[in-house]
């Protein structure tokens, strides 16, 4: 195991290691839900507000529909455009195109699924889920802010819960959330399930991050710049993804 042998130099891992010579820090939380019974099972434990928002999204007059994305041209076209737009809004860099090529390859091998939500045929929300045999992780989300009042993200998650259940997944987590991001943590809590502590551990405590989120200056720069800036920063920040 990596944690047992640090002879190759400083090591940083995304888990809680309790061994001599290691330091650990909680940097966030992970909200995990039981998806074995699909959306129906999840919604039994969800908050009343979440159930209302899903019902709103499912109303026929909203015009929303949802399904799994099954073609590379859509995943690497409209879906990637929506991801770039969403990450710019959040002030986060976007990984380079070759990274997303690899993510699509994971779909082709059965290791991922992306659910898209559509309004009048246009993709307005999506979620990328990485799959294990019985466990899945919500990895990336994107949405068109102009449609938020229709609650497309709620429809995306409900559709994903059914899709994951059909694939034999029993538990899904919403990905790691920074401790200081209270609004996002609360959004995830409202789906029910269990909130778990998320740690980083390192052989050198100087490697431990204080936050999961980019610095304020970088965030503002990306938010107030053309989308190509966020993509350029991503190409520099993620040089080894391929």
C-alpha positions in Angstrom: 0.0 0.0 0.0 1.1 3.6 -0.8 0.5 4.6 2.8 3.0 2.0 4.1 5.9 3.1 1.9 6.8 6.8 1.6 10.4 6.1 0.6 9.9 7.6 -2.8 9.3 11.1 -1.5 6.4 13.2 -0.2 3.0 11.7 -0.8 -0.4 13.3 -0.7 -3.5 11.1 -0.8 -7.3 11.8 -0.6 -8.1 9.7 2.5 -7.6 9.6 6.2 -4.3 7.9 7.0 -3.5 7.2 10.6 0.1 5.9 10.5 3.3 7.1 12.1 4.9 9.9 10.0 1.6 10.9 8.3 -0.5 14.0 8.9 -4.2 14.3 8.1 -6.7 17.1 7.7 -10.4 17.2 7.2 -11.0 19.5 4.2 -14.6 18.7 3.3 -17.5 16.3 3.5 -19.1 13.7 1.3 -22.9 13.1 1.2 -23.8 9.5 0.4 -27.2 8.2 -0.5 -28.7 4.8 -1.0 -29.7 4.5 -4.7 -30.5 0.8 -4.7 -34.3 1.6 -5.1 -33.7 4.4 -7.6 -35.2 7.9 -7.3 -38.3 6.6 -5.4 -36.2 5.3 -2.6 -34.0 8.4 -2.4 -36.9 10.8 -2.3 -38.4 9.1 0.7 -35.6 10.4 2.8 -35.2 13.8 0.9 -36.3 17.0 2.4 -39.8 18.4 1.6 -38.2 21.3 -0.3 -36.3 18.8 -2.5 -39.4 16.8 -3.2 -41.3 19.9 -4.2 -38.5 21.0 -6.5 -38.4 17.6 -8.2 -42.2 17.7 -8.7 -41.8 21.1 -10.3 -39.2 19.8 -12.7 -41.4 16.8 -13.6 -44.4 18.9 -14.4 -45.4 18.5 -18.0 -45.7 22.3 -18.6 -42.0 22.8 -17.8 -41.1 21.0 -21.0 -38.1 19.3 -19.4 -37.0 15.8 -20.3 -33.9 13.8 -19.2 -31.9 10.8 -20.5 -28.4 9.4 -20.5 -26.1 10.9 -23.1 -25.0 8.1 -25.4 -23.0 9.7 -28.2 -19.5 11.2 -28.1 -20.5 14.1 -30.3 -23.0 15.3 -27.7 -20.8 14.7 -24.7 -17.8 16.5 -26.2 -20.0 19.1 -27.9 -23.0 20.7 -26.2 -22.2 19.0 -22.9 -18.6 20.2 -22.8 -19.8 23.7 -23.8 -22.2 23.7 -20.9 -19.5 22.5 -18.5 -17.2 25.3 -19.6 -20.0 27.8 -19.2 -20.8 26.5 -15.7 -17.2 26.4 -14.5 -16.6 29.9 -15.7 -19.7 31.0 -13.6 -18.1 29.3 -10.6 -14.7 30.7 -11.3 -13.1 27.2 -11.8 -10.7 26.3 -14.5 -11.8 23.7 -17.1 -9.7 20.6 -17.8 -8.2 20.3 -21.3 -10.1 18.6 -24.2 -7.9 15.5 -24.0 -9.1 15.0 -20.4 -12.7 14.9 -21.5 -11.8 12.5 -24.4 -10.6 10.2 -21.7 -13.7 10.7 -19.6 -15.8 9.7 -22.6 -13.6 6.7 -23.1 -14.6 5.7 -19.6 -18.3 5.9 -20.6 -17.6 3.5 -23.5 -16.0 1.0 -21.1 -19.0 1.2 -18.7 -17.1 3.1 -16.1 -19.2 6.3 -16.3 -22.6 7.7 -17.2 -23.7 11.2 -18.0 -27.4 12.3 -17.6 -28.6 15.3 -19.6 -31.7 17.4 -19.2 -33.3 19.1 -22.2 -35.6 22.0 -22.8 -37.1 22.2 -26.4 -34.3 19.9 -27.5 -31.5 22.0 -26.0 -29.2 20.6 -23.3 -29.7 22.8 -20.2 -28.2 20.6 -17.4 -26.0 17.5 -17.1 -24.2 15.4 -14.5 -21.3 13.1 -14.9 -21.1 10.0 -12.6 -18.1 7.7 -12.2 -19.1 4.1 -11.7 -17.7 1.3 -9.6 -19.3 -2.1 -9.2 -21.7 -1.0 -6.4 -20.6 2.6 -5.8 -20.9 5.8 -7.9 -19.6 9.3 -7.5 -21.1 12.5 -8.9 -18.1 14.0 -10.5 -19.1 17.0 -12.6 -22.3 19.0 -13.0 -23.3 21.8 -15.4 -26.5 23.8 -16.0 -27.8 26.8 -17.8 -28.6 29.4 -15.1 -31.4 30.8 -17.2 -33.4 27.6 -16.6 -32.8 27.2 -12.8 -36.4 28.2 -11.9 -37.5 25.0 -13.7 -35.2 23.0 -11.4 -33.4 21.0 -14.1 -30.7 19.8 -11.7 -33.3 18.0 -9.6 -34.6 16.2 -12.6 -31.1 15.3 -13.6 -30.4 13.7 -10.2 -33.7 11.8 -10.0 -33.0 10.4 -13.5 -29.5 9.5 -12.5 -30.7 7.7 -9.4 -32.8 5.4 -11.6 -30.1 4.9 -14.1 -27.5 4.0 -11.4 -29.9 1.6 -9.7 -30.6 -0.1 -13.1 -26.8 -0.6 -13.4 -26.5 -2.3 -10.1 -25.2 0.7 -8.1 -26.2 0.7 -4.5 -24.6 3.9 -3.1 -23.8 7.2 -4.7 -22.0 10.2 -3.2 -22.2 13.8 -4.4 -18.5 14.3 -4.4 -16.4 16.2 -1.9 -17.6 19.6 -0.7 -15.4 22.2 1.0 -16.1 22.6 4.7 -16.7 26.3 4.2 -19.2 25.9 1.4 -22.3 25.7 3.6 -24.8 26.3 0.9 -23.6 23.5 -1.3 -23.3 21.2 1.7 -26.9 22.0 2.6 -28.1 21.3 -0.9 -26.6 17.9 -0.8 -27.9 17.2 2.7 -31.4 17.8 1.5 -31.3 14.6 -0.6 -31.0 12.6 2.6 -28.4 9.9 3.3 -25.3 10.3 5.4 -22.7 13.1 5.5 -19.2 11.8 6.0 -15.9 13.6 6.8 -13.5 13.8 3.9 -9.7 14.1 4.5 -6.4 14.6 2.8 -3.3 12.9 4.3 0.4 13.5 3.6 3.8 12.5 4.6 4.7 16.2 4.7 2.0 18.4 6.4 2.9 21.3 4.2 1.3 19.4 1.3 -2.1 19.4 3.0 -4.6 21.8 1.4 -6.6 24.3 3.5 -9.4 24.4 1.0 -10.8 22.4 -2.0 -11.7 25.6 -3.8 -9.5 27.9 -6.0 -8.2 31.2 -4.6 -10.4 34.2 -4.6 -8.3 36.1 -7.2 -8.3 33.1 -9.6 -12.0 32.7 -9.2 -12.8 36.3 -9.9 -10.4 36.4 -12.9 -12.1 33.4 -14.5 -15.6 34.7 -13.8 -14.9 38.1 -15.4 -12.9 36.8 -18.4 -13.9 35.0 -21.7 -14.4 31.3 -21.4 -11.1 30.6 -23.2 -9.3 32.0 -20.1 -10.7 29.3 -17.9 -9.8 26.7 -20.5 -6.3 28.1 -20.7 -5.8 28.1 -17.0 -7.1 24.5 -17.0 -4.5 23.5 -19.6 -1.8 24.9 -17.4 -3.2 23.5 -14.1 -3.8 20.0 -15.4 -0.8 19.4 -17.6 -0.6 15.6 -17.0 -4.2 14.6 -17.5 -4.5 12.4 -20.6 
